[in-house]
C-alpha cells in the first residue's frame, strides 16, 4: 500500500498504455496526443477518488473519448453527477440572466406564458427591470410558441410584454327567470395574468453574480422579534481581484445584524448550489451559539490511499475577522431542489448545535466534497469526489436530501411567487409566520400546466469544494 501511494500519476498513466503496443511496435508517440488527457484523468481518479475501487480495469476503457464521456465511463454508482470535468473558462458565458418556466395558456394548445423564476444580479434582465414573478406574455409582439421561444435565449435585444398573476372573483351564472347573475356557494377566485406593460431587454453579456443576493431586516409589530433575512446564493469567498470580497460582505452583514439586535435569522438557500468549504465555516461561525465556537464542526474522511488527509474542522472564531457571532439558538432555512453541497453541509453541521427549521422543498442530497485538479498540459479541470463530510456527531446520512419541516412547493402559490426578499413572497412569509407563531399557508391556487423550465448556466461553483 505504501508503495502504491508513492506512484506518480504520469507513471500510472504510462502503465495503462500497454494496450497501445501491438506486434512489438511502440506506438506511444502516435497515440499519446489523442489519449493523454483521458489517461491523466484515469491516473488521478485511481489515486484520489473516494470510490476509486469502483473504476473499471484499464483494459476495458476507451481513452479516445471526450472528457465528459470518459469521466462518465469510470464513475462509481455512488456518484450522482458530483464529480465533474470542464474546460477552463476565464469569463462566464453571455446570457440575459434570467430563468423561466413555460406554462400552457388555458385557451390555446400552442401558446405559452413564461413565469420568470430567477433574475441574476448585474444582468441585462435586472437592468431591464424584469423581476422574479413577472410573466412574459409576448416577445417582440408575438405570442410565445415553440417557434418563438428561442428568442428568450438567443441573445438579441428584445421587447417583452410582461404581466403579473392576480386573483379575480369568478361570478356565478345567470338566473334563468330574471336573467340576473346569481351568487352561488361555488363563486370562487381564479388566477389570471394581468398585463403590466412592455420592457426592453438588452442583448446578452457575461454576468458575474455576488454571493449575497439580497438582505432585509424587519421587527414584528408588538413583539421583540427582530428578524434578519439573507438570500445567500453561493458559498463564494470572493473574486479573482479580491479573494475575500464576498466573505467581507458577509462579515459586514453580521455586524449590521448585531447593531439591529437581531434575534431571529432567516437564511434563504433555495438557489444555492454550493461552493467553498471555508465559506461554510464562516457562516456557521456567525450563526451558532457563542459558547459553541472552537467546538468540532465537521470531519473529512478520504479514501484509504489518502487517509493522511483525514481531518477535523472546528468552529473557528478567527475566521470572523471583523465579522461577529450572533449567538443564535435557532435558524430558519429556506430550501429548494437545487440546494446542494456546501449548503447541505451547513445544514448538517449546524444541527448538533442549534435548532434548524427547514422550509420549502427537499434538498439535492450531495453529502461529499470535491477538489479541483488542473493539468497544465490541457485546458481542462477535473473535480472528483475526494472525501465524505460528517458533522460533529459522525452523521452524513442525507444522500436523499434534507426533507423540510414545513414542505411548500412555491409554484403552487403563483400569486405569492415574488422577488426574493419581498415579505409577501410565500416562503419568506411562511418563515416569518413561524417566528410569529402564526402559520397561515394559503390554499394551493393553480392547476396550470407546466411545459418546460429553462435555467441559465450560472458562474457559480457547485457542490462542496475543498481548496
Secondary structure by P-SEA (a helix, b strand, c coil): ccccccccaaaaaaaacccccccccccccccccccaaaaaaaaaaaccccccccccccccccccccaaaaaaaccccccccccccccccccccccccbbbbbbcccccccbbbbbbccccccccccccccccccccccccccccccccccccccccbbbbbbbbbbbbbbbbbcccccccccccccbbbbbbbbbcbbbbbccccbbbbcccccccccccccccbbbbbbbccccccccccccaaaaaaaaaaaaaaaaacccbbbbbccccccccaaaaaaaaaacccccccccccccccccccccccccccccccccccccccccccbbbbbbcccccaaaaaaaaaacccbbbbbcccccccccbbbbbbbcccccbbbbcccbbbbcccccccccccccccccccccccccccccccccccaaaaaaaaaaacbbbbcccccccccccccccccccccccccc
